[in-house]
């Protein structure tokens, strides 16, 4: 923890204006979705935000206060694991979210009915749009280095101690939250609709963080790697990597060709590979993100000075789609 605290000044110098601006937008969007579509009809968000909404309903304390009181200590507690930069971005996001929630609910009370005459009566509409909008805000926060909710930090800290995965911990927490909400408000209709909100938000977070056009990592095991590489290089003009491999049962030497494509290129790739080598084995995986470290960006101990004058051959680097 002492090392993490000592590194704070150095890490804070790396903060980017672009990230801060994006997190500002994320906080505003998240607050709009929660306070306009969910809170007025007593639907619940997931995570710490959902617990804050429940507490604000059973106590005279505002939602914005609980958002800060419950989230900030979790982010600070996770400082050692997550680092100063993430912690700052996350607290900044939550503060923006909290301030906007306070403005909407306490200073400028806005009712969900302004968005649609049916919105106040149609719980499914509120659940879907509340989840989509708040999920967009949460996704933006994650994509730009922050977080809108401390539940993930709590999961990282406690999941291992409970012998659970982070995903299982978060899901178990949310299920428990909705069960508690049902007992507290003496109704199961609203918690069940809140699950719809949770699923819609989860899908939006995935879409924002990973993008609509997710890249595909393609591994091709073939005995005709030169012909396969030639046809793929001409067709897609992508970097290609070739790795040595050996069949476990046959003991035969083979080559594994690796290339990163987008989903629209997969069908054509299959056709061309099987034309060259009908016996080729193809495995395709989703890729969350693809980036390339340029020689001038790499640390000196990783990239020699003379590398600036040399161009790495295309076949040694898997280029982004």
N, C-alpha and C positions, 0 to 999 in steps of 0.2 A: 504493500500500500504506500509506503514511503517513497518508493521509486516512482509510482504512478503520480503522486502529488508533486514530486520534484520535476517531472516531465511536463507538467501542465503549461508553464510559460512557453516552452518550445513547441508543444502541440497546438496551442492557441494561435501561434503565428501562421499556422497552415490553414486557418479558416478561410473559406472562399466566399466572396460576395454573392456569387451565383447560387451557392448552396443556401446561404442565409435568405436570399430572396425567394428561392423555391420553398424553403421551410416556412416562410411567412405565408405564402399562398396555401401551403398544406394545412397550416393551423386554421386559417380562415375557412377553407373548404370543409374541414373536419367539423368545426364548430357549427357551421351552417347545417350540415347533414344531421348532426345529433340534436341540436336545439330547436330546429324548425320542423323536422320530420319525425323524430323519435320521442323526445322529451314531452311535447305537448299531449301526445296520446299514450304516454306511459309505456312505450316500448323501450327495450334496453339494448345498449351497445354491448360489445364483448369486452373482456379484459378488465383492467382497472377503471376504464371509463364507465363500464356497466355498473360496477360496484359504486362508483361515485354518483351515478344517476339514482340508484336505489337509496343510498344514504341521504341524498338531497330531498327525496320524497318523504322520508320518515323523520327528518329533522328539519329545523328551520334554517339550516346552513345552506348557502348557495352551491350549486353544482361546480361553479368555477373554483371555489375554495377547496373542495374535495379533490378536484383534478390535480391541483398543485400539492396538497398535503399527502396524497397517496402515491403520486408518481415520482416526485422529485427525490424523496428518500431512497426509493428503489434504484434510481439512476445513480445516485451518489454511492450507494452501497455496492453497485456493480462497476464502480470506477476502475478498479484494478483489472478486471477481466475485459472490459469494453474499451478502456482508454479514455484520456481526457477529451479528445476531439469528439468522439461519439457522445460522451456524456454532456458536453456543452451543447451540441446540436440537439440532442434529445430534450434537455431541459428548456432550451430556447423554443422548441416546437410546442412543448406542453404549455409553456407560459403564454405563447401566442394563442393557442387553442383555448386556454382558460380565460384570457382577456376577452377574446371574441365571444365566448359563451356568456360571459358576464354582460357584455354590451347588448347581446341579442335578447337575453332573458330578463335582465334587471334594468338596463338603461333604455333600450328600445324594444320593448316586448313585441315580438313578431309571432303571429299565429300561423300555423300550417295552412289554414284555409286560404291564405293569400295566393298560394301556389296553385290550388285547384279547389273549386267548391265542394268536391267530393273527398278531398284529402283528409279532412277531419273525421270522416265517417268510414272511409275505406282503409282498414288497418293493413291490408296486404300492400296497397299502394304506398303507404307510409313506410312499411317495413322494407320494401324493395328499394325505394328511392333513398331512404335514410341509409341503408347499407351501401348502396352504390356510391353515394356522395361521400359518406364518411370513409369508405374504403379507398376512394380516390385520394383523399387527404392523407390517410395512413400510408398508402403506397408511395405517394410523393415524398413523404418524410423518410421512408426507408431507402428509396432510390437515391436521395441526396444526403445520405449519411446520418440521419437522425432516427427518431422513433416517436410515435404519438402515444404510446402506451407502455407502461413498465412491466406488463405481464411477461414479455419475452425475456427481459432481464431477470425477473423472478424465476422463470423457467430454467435459464442457464445456471442460476445459483443453486436451485433446490432440486431440479430434476435428477441429477446424478446421485444425490444423497438418497432419493427415493427409488433409485433404480428404474427411472422412466426416461424416455426420450423427451426432447423439448416439445415436439409436436403433441405427444400424448399428454404431457403435463398441461399444456395450454388448453387442449380440448377438455380434459378432466376438470380444469378450473372453470371453464365456461359452462359446462354441464351443471356443475355444483352451483354456480352463480344463478343460473336460470331456475334451478330447483328452489334455492333460497328465495328468489323473487316470487315464485309461485306461492310459497307458504306465507310470505310477508304480506302480499296484496290479496291473498285468499282467492286467487284465480289462476288458471293455467292457460287461458287464452292468450294473454299478453306475452308470457314467457315463450309459448310455442311460436308466436309470430316473431318474437325476438330471435329465434333460431334462424328464421328466414333472413332476417337482417344480417346475422352473423355469416351465413353462407354467401349472401350477396357481397358483403364487404370482403370476405376472404377471396372471392373470385376477382374482385377489382384490384385488390392488393397484388395478387399474382400477375394480373394483366399489366399493371403500372410498373411493377418491379422488373418483370421479365420481358415485357413487350408483347405486342400482338404477333409479330413475326419472329418466333423463337428460332434460334439457329439449331442446326442438327449436326452432331458429330458423327461422321461415317467411318467405320473401320471395315476394310475389305481384305480378307485373307485370300490370297491368290498365288498361283505358280507362274502367272504371266504378268508380273507387276509392271514391267516396262511398257507393255502395250496398254495396260489399264491406265497408268500414269499419263501416257501420251494422249489418249483419247479424252481423259478428264481435263487435262491441262488445256487442250485446244478448245474444248466445249465451254468450260466455266472460267478459265483464266484465273484460277485460284492457286495459292500455294499448296503444295502437297508434301507430306512427310512419309518416308518409307522406313519401316522397322523390320528387323530380322525376327523370325519366329520358327518354331519347330513343332510339328504335329506330335502329340503325346503318344498316340497308338502307332501311327505309321513311322514316326521318327524322321519323316521327310522334312527338308528345309523348305520354308515358305517365306513369303514376304507379306507384311501387313501394310496396306496403304491407308493413310489417314488424311481426310479432307473435311473441312467444315463448309456446309452449304446451308441455304435457307430451304424452307419446306416446299417451295415451288420448284426447286431443282432436283428433289429426291426421285421423282418418277423417271425423269430423263436419265439420271445417274444409274438407276437400276437397269434400264434397258441397255445402256451403252456398256456397262460392265459385263452383263450376261451375254452380250454379243461377242465380246472379246474372250471371256472365260465363263462358259456356262456352269462350271463347277465352283465358281467363286462364292465365298461365304461373306455375307454382308450383315453388319450389325449397326444399328442406328440409335443414337441417344440424343435426348434433349440437352441443350446447352443453355444455361441461365444467362451467361454473358461471354463476350469475346472481345479481347483487346490485345494490342501488340505494343510491347515496350520498344520504342525507337532507340537506336544506339546512343543518340545524344541525350536521352532521358535516363539511361541506365547508369548506376553508380560506376565510378572509375574501376573498382576492383572486380566488377562483373564484365565490363566491356573495355578491352584495351584501347588505348588511344589510337592505334593504327586501324581499328575497326571503322573509324569514321571515313577512311579512304577506301574501304572495301564494301562491296555490296553483297549481302548474303544471297546465295542462290535461292530462287523461288521454291525449289523442291524441298528445301529444308525448313520451311516455315508454313504453318497452317494459317492461312489468311482468314480474316473475318468475312462473313457472307455479305 
